Amino acid sequence: MFWSLVLLAEVLLIFRPIFGCGTDVSGAPSTSAQFQITFQPPLIFTYPPSITTYTTGQSINNASASNRLISELNSAVSTALKSNSISLISAPMLSVSGFSGLAATVEAGANCTADKNYIQYSGTLIYQCSGASSGSTEAPTTQAVQTSTDGGDGAEGDTTISATTSASASGTFTKILVQQSMQVSANSTQSLYLAQWQEIAKSVQIALEAKNMVFLDDISVNI
């Protein structure tokens, strides 16, 4: 009887919702959550089509880019748990769907010199060049970012291409806004309230922004 009570207590400890001082415990508890992320990738989540087109900061291939993504996500979640005073026996297990590293030849500057090349600003792929014309682009602000609702899977996982037009003194061409999306599933041995999962998402977004990932929308959370 005694050992049965001990075992029951251990089970309750594992599955009870976790909260620390000042933690928001609103919403339903769940041991899993899905994070939907729409973003423009940093160079570390891209790779060159060939070694001769490698740009400093890129991964060497798709597998390396994917591994780097998982590593950065795990690190961001670990930081999020600490910053939100959430104590777990072990960190949630993460799985990613819809992501593939972007094969990208990156321009040396802000000018398009070849069709399908990419332009980066501060370590983030922002535009893809389209057409034979060339011209310089201006670094976008958050307010200037426009995305399309057009569907369709691109060649790189769930990468989609959203067109917008631009003009410069040296010519007119089409700028292509790069947009990728992925879903990250988190599974924990202990329940967390919806509000806690949402706080984790906010902290993860801040951590990934520090790695030059540009978010086109806040991370959405479903449990």
C-alpha positions in Angstrom: 0.0 0.0 0.0 2.8 2.4 0.9 4.7 1.9 -2.3 1.5 2.3 -4.3 1.0 5.7 -2.7 4.6 6.6 -3.5 4.1 5.6 -7.1 0.9 7.6 -7.4 2.6 10.7 -5.9 5.4 10.4 -8.5 2.9 10.1 -11.4 1.0 13.1 -10.1 4.3 15.1 -9.9 5.2 14.2 -13.5 1.8 15.1 -15.0 0.8 18.1 -12.9 0.9 21.5 -14.6 4.1 23.5 -13.8 4.1 27.1 -12.7 6.5 29.4 -10.9 6.1 32.6 -9.0 4.2 35.2 -11.2 3.6 32.7 -14.0 0.4 33.1 -16.0 -1.5 29.8 -15.7 -4.6 30.7 -17.8 -5.9 28.5 -20.5 -6.1 24.7 -20.7 -3.2 22.6 -19.7 -1.5 20.4 -22.3 1.6 18.2 -22.6 2.0 19.3 -26.3 1.9 22.4 -28.4 2.2 23.3 -32.1 4.0 26.5 -33.1 3.3 27.9 -36.5 6.2 30.1 -37.8 6.3 32.3 -40.9 9.7 33.9 -41.5 12.5 35.0 -43.7 15.6 32.9 -43.1 19.0 33.9 -41.7 22.0 32.8 -43.8 22.7 29.9 -41.3 19.5 28.2 -42.4 20.5 28.4 -46.1 23.2 26.7 -48.2 24.9 27.3 -51.6 23.8 25.4 -54.7 27.5 24.7 -55.2 30.6 25.3 -53.2 31.8 28.0 -55.6 28.8 30.1 -54.6 29.2 29.8 -50.9 28.6 33.0 -48.9 30.1 33.4 -45.4 27.5 32.5 -42.8 25.7 29.9 -44.8 25.5 26.2 -43.9 27.3 23.8 -46.3 24.3 21.8 -47.3 20.6 21.1 -46.5 21.3 18.6 -43.8 23.6 21.1 -42.0 21.0 23.9 -42.3 18.3 21.6 -40.9 20.6 20.5 -38.0 21.4 24.1 -37.2 17.7 25.0 -37.1 17.0 22.2 -34.6 20.0 23.2 -32.5 18.9 26.9 -32.4 15.3 25.9 -31.6 16.3 23.7 -28.7 18.6 26.4 -27.4 15.8 29.0 -27.7 13.3 26.8 -25.8 15.8 26.1 -23.0 16.3 29.9 -22.7 12.6 30.4 -22.8 11.9 28.0 -19.9 14.5 29.8 -17.7 13.3 33.3 -18.5 9.7 32.3 -17.7 10.6 30.5 -14.5 9.2 27.2 -15.8 10.9 24.1 -14.3 10.6 20.8 -16.1 12.2 17.5 -15.4 13.4 17.5 -19.0 13.0 20.0 -21.9 10.2 19.4 -24.4 11.1 17.2 -27.4 10.8 19.2 -30.6 10.0 18.0 -34.2 9.8 20.2 -37.2 7.7 19.8 -40.3 7.6 21.9 -43.5 11.2 23.1 -43.3 13.9 22.6 -45.9 17.1 24.7 -46.1 17.0 27.2 -48.9 19.5 26.7 -51.7 20.6 30.2 -52.3 23.2 32.0 -54.3 23.6 35.3 -52.4 24.5 38.6 -54.1 27.7 40.3 -52.9 25.8 43.6 -52.6 22.3 45.1 -53.0 22.3 44.7 -56.8 20.7 41.9 -58.8 23.2 40.5 -61.2 21.5 37.2 -62.1 18.1 35.7 -62.1 17.2 33.6 -59.1 20.0 35.1 -56.9 19.2 36.4 -53.5 19.8 39.6 -51.7 20.5 39.7 -48.0 20.4 42.4 -45.4 22.1 42.0 -42.1 22.4 38.3 -42.4 18.8 37.7 -43.5 17.6 36.7 -47.0 15.0 39.3 -47.9 14.6 39.2 -51.7 15.0 36.9 -54.7 16.0 38.5 -58.0 13.7 37.9 -60.9 14.3 38.8 -64.6 17.4 40.0 -66.5 17.3 43.6 -65.4 19.3 44.9 -62.5 19.0 47.7 -60.0 19.6 48.4 -56.3 17.1 47.7 -53.6 16.6 49.6 -50.4 16.6 47.7 -47.1 13.0 47.1 -46.1 11.4 48.3 -42.9 8.9 46.2 -40.9 6.1 48.4 -42.2 7.2 47.9 -45.8 7.2 44.1 -45.7 4.3 42.8 -47.8 3.4 39.1 -48.1 1.1 37.3 -50.5 -1.7 34.9 -49.5 -1.1 32.8 -52.7 -0.5 29.2 -51.8 1.7 26.6 -53.5 4.7 24.8 -52.3 8.0 25.9 -53.6 11.0 23.8 -54.4 12.4 24.3 -50.9 9.9 22.7 -48.5 7.2 25.2 -47.7 9.0 28.2 -49.2 6.7 30.5 -51.0 7.5 33.4 -53.3 5.5 36.7 -52.9 5.9 39.3 -55.6 6.1 43.0 -55.2 7.4 45.7 -57.6 10.1 48.2 -57.2 12.0 50.8 -59.2 15.4 52.5 -58.9 17.4 55.1 -60.7 19.3 52.3 -62.5 16.3 50.3 -63.7 13.0 48.6 -63.0 12.8 44.9 -61.9 10.8 42.6 -59.8 11.8 42.0 -56.2 10.7 38.8 -54.7 10.0 38.6 -51.0 11.3 35.4 -49.5 8.8 33.7 -47.2 9.2 30.3 -45.5 6.9 28.6 -43.1 7.2 25.6 -40.7 5.4 24.0 -37.8 7.3 23.1 -34.7 5.7 20.5 -32.4 6.7 20.4 -28.7 6.0 17.4 -26.5 6.6 17.5 -22.8 6.3 14.9 -20.0 4.6 17.5 -17.9 1.6 19.7 -18.6 1.9 23.4 -19.3 -0.9 25.9 -19.4 -1.7 27.6 -22.8 -0.5 30.9 -21.4 2.9 29.2 -20.6 3.2 27.8 -24.1 2.5 31.3 -25.5 5.2 32.8 -23.3 7.6 30.2 -24.5 6.7 31.1 -28.1 7.4 34.8 -27.4 10.8 34.1 -25.9 11.7 31.7 -28.7 10.8 34.4 -31.2 13.1 36.9 -29.4 15.9 34.4 -29.4 15.6 33.6 -33.1 15.4 37.2 -34.0 18.8 37.6 -32.4 20.0 35.0 -34.9 18.7 37.2 -37.8 15.5 35.4 -38.4 12.8 37.9 -39.5 9.3 37.0 -38.5 6.5 37.9 -40.9 4.0 37.3 -38.1 4.1 36.4 -34.4 4.4 32.7 -33.7 1.0 31.2 -33.3 0.4 28.5 -30.7 -2.2 25.7 -30.7 -2.5 23.0 -28.1 
